[in-house]
C-alpha cells in the first residue's frame, strides 16, 4: 500500500500521550499510532454505512465528539 504524507495539528497534550505509547513500545512510531487510530475510527463508522443507517451515523458522530 502506498503512503501519502498528511499534515495536521493536534493539542500538545495528545501528542505527549502518543509519544508515551511510542516510548513504551506499544507503537513503533507516531505514524503507526495515527494510522491505527484512523483505521479504528473508520471501522466505527463503516458498520453504519454498510447497514445504510446514515442517520445513526450522524447521531453517533455527535457522541464521538463528546467522548
C-alpha positions as CSV (number, residue, x, y, z in Angstrom):
1,X,0.0,0.0,0.0
2,X,1.4,3.4,-1.0
3,X,1.5,6.0,1.7
4,X,0.7,9.7,1.2
5,X,2.0,12.3,3.7
6,X,-0.7,14.1,5.7
7,X,-0.1,17.1,7.9
8,X,-2.4,18.2,10.8
9,X,-2.3,20.0,14.1
10,X,-3.2,18.4,17.4
11,X,-3.0,19.6,21.0
12,X,0.3,19.2,22.7
13,X,-1.2,17.0,25.5
14,X,-2.5,14.5,22.9
15,X,0.9,14.3,21.2
16,X,2.6,13.7,24.6
17,X,0.2,10.8,25.3
18,X,1.0,9.3,21.8
19,X,4.8,9.8,22.5
20,X,4.4,7.9,25.7
21,X,2.8,4.9,23.9
22,X,5.7,5.0,21.4
23,X,8.3,5.1,24.3
24,X,6.6,2.2,25.9
25,X,6.9,0.2,22.7
26,X,3.2,-0.1,22.2
27,X,3.6,1.6,18.8
28,X,6.8,1.8,16.8
29,X,6.2,5.4,15.8
30,X,3.7,8.3,15.9
31,X,2.8,7.5,12.3
32,X,1.9,3.9,13.3
33,X,-0.3,5.2,16.1
34,X,-2.2,7.6,13.9
35,X,-2.7,5.1,11.1
36,X,-4.1,2.6,13.7
37,X,-6.3,5.3,15.3
38,X,-7.7,6.4,12.0
39,X,-8.3,2.8,10.9
40,X,-10.2,2.0,14.2
41,X,-12.3,5.2,13.9
42,X,-13.2,4.4,10.3
43,X,-14.4,1.0,11.4
44,X,-16.8,2.6,13.9
45,X,-18.5,4.5,11.0
46,X,-18.4,1.7,8.4
47,X,-20.8,-0.5,10.3
48,X,-23.5,2.2,9.9
49,X,-22.6,2.8,6.3
50,X,-22.9,-1.0,5.4
51,X,-26.3,-1.2,7.1
52,X,-27.5,2.0,5.4
53,X,-28.0,3.7,8.7
54,X,-26.6,7.1,7.8
55,X,-29.0,8.9,10.3
56,X,-27.4,6.8,13.1
57,X,-24.0,7.7,11.8
58,X,-24.8,11.4,12.1
59,X,-26.2,11.0,15.6
60,X,-23.2,8.9,16.8
61,X,-20.8,11.4,15.3
62,X,-22.1,13.9,17.9
63,X,-21.5,11.3,20.6
64,X,-17.9,10.6,19.4
65,X,-17.1,14.3,19.6
66,X,-18.2,14.3,23.3
67,X,-16.2,11.3,24.3
